[in-house]
Amino acid sequence: MNLFNLKSLIAASTLSLALLGTAFAAEKVNINTADAATIDRVLVNVGPTKAEAIVAYRKTHGPFRSVEQLAQVDGIGLKTVEKNREMILIGGGAAAAPTAAKAPAAAVPKKR
């Protein structure tokens, strides 16, 4: 194998590894809709137990409104949230129950 072919092989291998790394890094998870298995697979330092805790928290408290709110789940700290920030999507969850009913608008008298 000559030097040119070796350089080409190294360049192609390096490019392949770089593209492979971005493919893995591109996977994201919506923590408001994903099941525990998906959360476990995508997030770093989140195993099956923590993933189940995320789903249980969501069922009890409603959808997450921010990435930071994930730190309120038992076993999930701010360091874990920061490590996973780029992989976490928020949105698409069921609408949260309203906290208070809105008062009806005041009636406007009709002109005669």
ChimeraX commands (.cxc) that place a marker at each C-alpha (Angstrom):
marker #1 position 0.00,0.00,0.00 radius 0.5
marker #1 position 1.51,3.29,-0.99 radius 0.5
marker #1 position 1.53,6.46,1.13 radius 0.5
marker #1 position -1.26,8.15,-0.88 radius 0.5
marker #1 position -3.65,5.23,-0.34 radius 0.5
marker #1 position -2.82,5.12,3.36 radius 0.5
marker #1 position -3.55,8.85,3.74 radius 0.5
marker #1 position -6.84,8.43,1.87 radius 0.5
marker #1 position -7.81,5.50,4.06 radius 0.5
marker #1 position -7.04,7.46,7.24 radius 0.5
marker #1 position -8.99,10.49,6.00 radius 0.5
marker #1 position -12.00,8.36,5.08 radius 0.5
marker #1 position -11.91,6.58,8.45 radius 0.5
marker #1 position -11.69,9.87,10.33 radius 0.5
marker #1 position -14.63,11.29,8.39 radius 0.5
marker #1 position -16.70,8.17,9.01 radius 0.5
marker #1 position -16.05,8.32,12.74 radius 0.5
marker #1 position -16.91,12.04,12.84 radius 0.5
marker #1 position -20.20,11.45,11.04 radius 0.5
marker #1 position -21.02,8.51,13.27 radius 0.5
marker #1 position -20.46,10.65,16.37 radius 0.5
marker #1 position -22.83,13.36,15.15 radius 0.5
marker #1 position -25.50,10.78,14.39 radius 0.5
marker #1 position -25.48,9.61,18.00 radius 0.5
marker #1 position -25.29,13.14,19.37 radius 0.5
marker #1 position -28.28,14.23,17.29 radius 0.5
marker #1 position -30.80,11.96,19.05 radius 0.5
marker #1 position -33.19,13.92,21.25 radius 0.5
marker #1 position -36.01,12.93,23.57 radius 0.5
marker #1 position -39.23,14.73,24.42 radius 0.5
marker #1 position -39.56,14.14,28.15 radius 0.5
marker #1 position -43.28,14.98,28.00 radius 0.5
marker #1 position -44.14,12.18,25.60 radius 0.5
marker #1 position -41.36,9.58,25.72 radius 0.5
marker #1 position -41.64,6.28,27.51 radius 0.5
marker #1 position -39.09,5.23,30.14 radius 0.5
marker #1 position -37.16,2.98,27.74 radius 0.5
marker #1 position -36.56,5.87,25.33 radius 0.5
marker #1 position -35.54,8.25,28.12 radius 0.5
marker #1 position -33.14,5.59,29.44 radius 0.5
marker #1 position -31.61,5.05,25.99 radius 0.5
marker #1 position -31.10,8.72,25.06 radius 0.5
marker #1 position -30.14,10.53,28.26 radius 0.5
marker #1 position -26.69,10.25,29.82 radius 0.5
marker #1 position -26.52,9.03,33.46 radius 0.5
marker #1 position -30.23,8.16,33.41 radius 0.5
marker #1 position -30.88,4.46,33.77 radius 0.5
marker #1 position -34.18,2.57,33.88 radius 0.5
marker #1 position -34.98,3.54,37.50 radius 0.5
marker #1 position -34.47,7.27,36.93 radius 0.5
marker #1 position -36.32,7.08,33.61 radius 0.5
marker #1 position -39.31,5.49,35.38 radius 0.5
marker #1 position -39.12,8.25,38.01 radius 0.5
marker #1 position -39.30,10.88,35.24 radius 0.5
marker #1 position -42.40,9.25,33.75 radius 0.5
marker #1 position -44.02,8.91,37.21 radius 0.5
marker #1 position -43.30,12.58,38.01 radius 0.5
marker #1 position -44.85,13.61,34.70 radius 0.5
marker #1 position -47.98,11.55,35.38 radius 0.5
marker #1 position -48.35,13.07,38.85 radius 0.5
marker #1 position -47.43,16.70,38.13 radius 0.5
marker #1 position -48.32,17.12,34.47 radius 0.5
marker #1 position -45.98,17.96,31.61 radius 0.5
marker #1 position -42.61,19.55,32.21 radius 0.5
marker #1 position -42.61,23.27,31.46 radius 0.5
marker #1 position -38.82,23.65,31.38 radius 0.5
marker #1 position -35.69,21.54,31.19 radius 0.5
marker #1 position -34.70,22.75,34.67 radius 0.5
marker #1 position -37.92,21.31,36.15 radius 0.5
marker #1 position -36.47,17.86,35.45 radius 0.5
marker #1 position -34.16,18.43,38.46 radius 0.5
marker #1 position -37.24,18.15,40.72 radius 0.5
marker #1 position -37.45,14.43,39.94 radius 0.5
marker #1 position -35.93,12.24,42.67 radius 0.5
marker #1 position -32.49,11.07,41.57 radius 0.5
marker #1 position -32.06,13.73,38.88 radius 0.5
marker #1 position -29.77,16.61,39.77 radius 0.5
marker #1 position -28.76,19.79,38.01 radius 0.5
marker #1 position -25.53,18.16,36.78 radius 0.5
marker #1 position -27.54,15.46,35.00 radius 0.5
marker #1 position -29.84,18.10,33.52 radius 0.5
marker #1 position -26.85,20.10,32.23 radius 0.5
marker #1 position -25.20,17.01,30.71 radius 0.5
marker #1 position -28.40,16.27,28.81 radius 0.5
marker #1 position -29.68,19.78,28.02 radius 0.5
marker #1 position -29.02,19.49,24.28 radius 0.5
marker #1 position -30.86,16.17,24.06 radius 0.5
marker #1 position -34.02,17.17,25.97 radius 0.5
marker #1 position -37.10,18.47,24.20 radius 0.5
marker #1 position -40.06,20.04,26.00 radius 0.5
marker #1 position -43.53,20.25,24.50 radius 0.5
marker #1 position -46.22,18.08,23.10 radius 0.5
marker #1 position -47.44,16.93,26.51 radius 0.5
marker #1 position -51.03,16.96,27.60 radius 0.5
marker #1 position -52.25,20.37,28.61 radius 0.5
marker #1 position -51.84,21.14,32.27 radius 0.5
marker #1 position -54.99,21.57,34.32 radius 0.5
marker #1 position -55.87,25.23,34.78 radius 0.5
marker #1 position -54.90,26.58,38.18 radius 0.5
marker #1 position -57.87,28.92,38.51 radius 0.5
marker #1 position -61.00,29.56,36.53 radius 0.5
marker #1 position -61.08,32.85,34.70 radius 0.5
marker #1 position -63.72,35.34,35.77 radius 0.5
marker #1 position -66.28,36.06,33.08 radius 0.5
marker #1 position -65.75,39.28,31.17 radius 0.5
marker #1 position -67.86,42.21,32.33 radius 0.5
marker #1 position -70.93,42.77,30.21 radius 0.5
marker #1 position -70.81,45.86,28.03 radius 0.5
marker #1 position -74.15,47.72,28.01 radius 0.5
marker #1 position -75.73,48.09,24.61 radius 0.5
marker #1 position -76.30,51.57,23.21 radius 0.5
marker #1 position -79.91,52.49,22.53 radius 0.5
marker link #1:1,2 radius 0.2
marker link #1:2,3 radius 0.2
marker link #1:3,4 radius 0.2
marker link #1:4,5 radius 0.2
marker link #1:5,6 radius 0.2
marker link #1:6,7 radius 0.2
marker link #1:7,8 radius 0.2
marker link #1:8,9 radius 0.2
marker link #1:9,10 radius 0.2
marker link #1:10,11 radius 0.2
marker link #1:11,12 radius 0.2
marker link #1:12,13 radius 0.2
marker link #1:13,14 radius 0.2
marker link #1:14,15 radius 0.2
marker link #1:15,16 radius 0.2
marker link #1:16,17 radius 0.2
marker link #1:17,18 radius 0.2
marker link #1:18,19 radius 0.2
marker link #1:19,20 radius 0.2
marker link #1:20,21 radius 0.2
marker link #1:21,22 radius 0.2
marker link #1:22,23 radius 0.2
marker link #1:23,24 radius 0.2
marker link #1:24,25 radius 0.2
marker link #1:25,26 radius 0.2
marker link #1:26,27 radius 0.2
marker link #1:27,28 radius 0.2
marker link #1:28,29 radius 0.2
marker link #1:29,30 radius 0.2
marker link #1:30,31 radius 0.2
marker link #1:31,32 radius 0.2
marker link #1:32,33 radius 0.2
marker link #1:33,34 radius 0.2
marker link #1:34,35 radius 0.2
marker link #1:35,36 radius 0.2
marker link #1:36,37 radius 0.2
marker link #1:37,38 radius 0.2
marker link #1:38,39 radius 0.2
marker link #1:39,40 radius 0.2
marker link #1:40,41 radius 0.2
marker link #1:41,42 radius 0.2
marker link #1:42,43 radius 0.2
marker link #1:43,44 radius 0.2
marker link #1:44,45 radius 0.2
marker link #1:45,46 radius 0.2
marker link #1:46,47 radius 0.2
marker link #1:47,48 radius 0.2
marker link #1:48,49 radius 0.2
marker link #1:49,50 radius 0.2
marker link #1:50,51 radius 0.2
marker link #1:51,52 radius 0.2
marker link #1:52,53 radius 0.2
marker link #1:53,54 radius 0.2
marker link #1:54,55 radius 0.2
marker link #1:55,56 radius 0.2
marker link #1:56,57 radius 0.2
marker link #1:57,58 radius 0.2
marker link #1:58,59 radius 0.2
marker link #1:59,60 radius 0.2
marker link #1:60,61 radius 0.2
marker link #1:61,62 radius 0.2
marker link #1:62,63 radius 0.2
marker link #1:63,64 radius 0.2
marker link #1:64,65 radius 0.2
marker link #1:65,66 radius 0.2
marker link #1:66,67 radius 0.2
marker link #1:67,68 radius 0.2
marker link #1:68,69 radius 0.2
marker link #1:69,70 radius 0.2
marker link #1:70,71 radius 0.2
marker link #1:71,72 radius 0.2
marker link #1:72,73 radius 0.2
marker link #1:73,74 radius 0.2
marker link #1:74,75 radius 0.2
marker link #1:75,76 radius 0.2
marker link #1:76,77 radius 0.2
marker link #1:77,78 radius 0.2
marker link #1:78,79 radius 0.2
marker link #1:79,80 radius 0.2
marker link #1:80,81 radius 0.2
marker link #1:81,82 radius 0.2
marker link #1:82,83 radius 0.2
marker link #1:83,84 radius 0.2
marker link #1:84,85 radius 0.2
marker link #1:85,86 radius 0.2
marker link #1:86,87 radius 0.2
marker link #1:87,88 radius 0.2
marker link #1:88,89 radius 0.2
marker link #1:89,90 radius 0.2
marker link #1:90,91 radius 0.2
marker link #1:91,92 radius 0.2
marker link #1:92,93 radius 0.2
marker link #1:93,94 radius 0.2
marker link #1:94,95 radius 0.2
marker link #1:95,96 radius 0.2
marker link #1:96,97 radius 0.2
marker link #1:97,98 radius 0.2
marker link #1:98,99 radius 0.2
marker link #1:99,100 radius 0.2
marker link #1:100,101 radius 0.2
marker link #1:101,102 radius 0.2
marker link #1:102,103 radius 0.2
marker link #1:103,104 radius 0.2
marker link #1:104,105 radius 0.2
marker link #1:105,106 radius 0.2
marker link #1:106,107 radius 0.2
marker link #1:107,108 radius 0.2
marker link #1:108,109 radius 0.2
marker link #1:109,110 radius 0.2
marker link #1:110,111 radius 0.2
marker link #1:111,112 radius 0.2
view
